[in-house]
Amino acid sequence: MAAILGRAGTTATGGFRRHHQETSRGGRRRDAVVVAAVTGAAPQEGSLERPAWSGETPVSRLVAALIAFKPLYSLMKLASREVIIRTAEKSNIPWREMTRKVLESDVYEVFERIRDPNIIYPDYYLSPFHAYDEGNLSWLAAAEAEAATLSIAKRAIPEATSIEEANQIVRGNWMNAIEEHHLKYSGENCQINDILDIGCSVGVSTRYLAERFPSAKAVGLDLSPYFLAVAAQKEEQLCRQNPIRWVHANGEATGLPPNSFDVVSLAYVVISIIS
Ligand SMILES: C[S@@+](CC[C@H](N)C(=O)[O-])C[C@H]1O[C@@H](n2cnc3c(N)ncnc32)[C@H](O)[C@@H]1O
């Protein structure tokens, strides 16, 4: 499920501009890898305007017409939220409990420390998303993000017997892809010292990276200060040898020094920008 999109210094997707310059003469970063994890079928090339999995069917057209009618959309949103939450809870993800804990914590103080008030959000980021009116710029979206992330893995691997197994498969495949790519292109003697996780959300992917490469310094970067506050607050409780650093920035123009990471990861980011 992990797709290696390109080496650092190449354009990862149409949505992301060049993040690192073609690098360094002889510097270790020349072999930095950019990896992107995607869900579902492999990207299709060819003359299709929309990939087959994007749902251009009569049913999806009917759904699109129904949701264009605002009062009906609000009702459908409530009903589908309820279904999503109950489905997760049936799979032993305590969705409401996890959400409540975040909302009743001191995450609001962390938010004030982490937020960059000068960020200019791209238009797509200011639209409703995943049925949240303020998209990812809301406390509810941030408080529910970890439960939602856990439950997605079960949908990706329906044959898994538990949420834990589904997550181990999904995240394990992605970690293995990073390691294999790194070995292939950088060689055994090249250490992974600095990792950037663009679109880190509430830090699930960043924590996997930090745990797989404990001697590396990991940075989680996201456009949502709400998500980052949740990530940072959890990290503060973990007492890791190399604590993860959280950066509020746009992945398209991070402001981070060029040529400063050995691995740049985008897990489930590109798909959410495209949709
Ligand atoms: C589906 S989540 C990624 C989840 C996470 N990487 C994981 O694997 O659990 C997509 C994330 O990308 C972030 N995002 C979207 N556009 C971005 C941009 N231009 N720069 C930085 N983050 C962005 C969103 O805020 C969201 O947290």
The ligand as an SDF file (V2000), in Angstrom:
LIG
                    3D

 27 29  0  0  0  0  0  0  0  0999 V2000
   -5.3930   11.8080    6.1940 C   0  0  0  0  0  0  0  0  0  0  0  0
   -4.4100   12.8980    7.0870 S   0  0  0  0  0  0  0  0  0  0  0  0
   -2.8290   12.1210    7.1860 C   0  0  0  0  0  0  0  0  0  0  0  0
   -2.6900   11.1670    8.3020 C   0  0  0  0  0  0  0  0  0  0  0  0
   -1.3350   10.7640    8.7740 C   0  0  0  0  0  0  0  0  0  0  0  0
   -0.2250   11.0590    7.8850 N   0  0  0  0  0  0  0  0  0  0  0  0
   -1.3700    9.2720    9.0810 C   0  0  0  0  0  0  0  0  0  0  0  0
   -0.8210    8.4930    8.3080 O   0  0  0  0  0  0  0  0  0  0  0  0
   -2.0160    8.9080   10.0650 O   0  0  0  0  0  0  0  0  0  0  0  0
   -3.9980   14.1690    5.9010 C   0  0  0  0  0  0  0  0  0  0  0  0
   -3.3250   15.3360    6.5980 C   0  0  0  0  0  0  0  0  0  0  0  0
   -2.7480   16.1930    5.6310 O   0  0  0  0  0  0  0  0  0  0  0  0
   -2.8510   17.5180    6.1440 C   0  0  0  0  0  0  0  0  0  0  0  0
   -2.6620   18.4370    5.0230 N   0  0  0  0  0  0  0  0  0  0  0  0
   -3.4650   18.6660    3.9650 C   0  0  0  0  0  0  0  0  0  0  0  0
   -2.9140   19.5820    3.1550 N   0  0  0  0  0  0  0  0  0  0  0  0
   -1.7190   19.9320    3.7040 C   0  0  0  0  0  0  0  0  0  0  0  0
   -0.6960   20.8330    3.3240 C   0  0  0  0  0  0  0  0  0  0  0  0
   -0.7530   21.5510    2.2090 N   0  0  0  0  0  0  0  0  0  0  0  0
    0.3740   20.9450    4.1500 N   0  0  0  0  0  0  0  0  0  0  0  0
    0.4630   20.2210    5.2920 C   0  0  0  0  0  0  0  0  0  0  0  0
   -0.4770   19.3470    5.6910 N   0  0  0  0  0  0  0  0  0  0  0  0
   -1.5550   19.2110    4.9110 C   0  0  0  0  0  0  0  0  0  0  0  0
   -4.2190   17.5580    6.7810 C   0  0  0  0  0  0  0  0  0  0  0  0
   -4.3280   18.5870    7.7310 O   0  0  0  0  0  0  0  0  0  0  0  0
   -4.2890   16.1820    7.4230 C   0  0  0  0  0  0  0  0  0  0  0  0
   -3.8570   16.1980    8.7420 O   0  0  0  0  0  0  0  0  0  0  0  0
  1  2  1  0
  2  3  1  0
  2 10  1  0
  3  4  1  0
  4  5  1  0
  5  6  1  0
  5  7  1  0
  7  8  2  0
  7  9  1  0
 10 11  1  0
 11 12  1  0
 11 26  1  0
 12 13  1  0
 13 14  1  0
 13 24  1  0
 14 15  1  0
 14 23  1  0
 15 16  2  0
 16 17  1  0
 17 18  1  0
 17 23  2  0
 18 19  1  0
 18 20  2  0
 20 21  1  0
 21 22  2  0
 22 23  1  0
 24 25  1  0
 24 26  1  0
 26 27  1  0
M  CHG  2   2   1   9  -1
M  END
$$$$
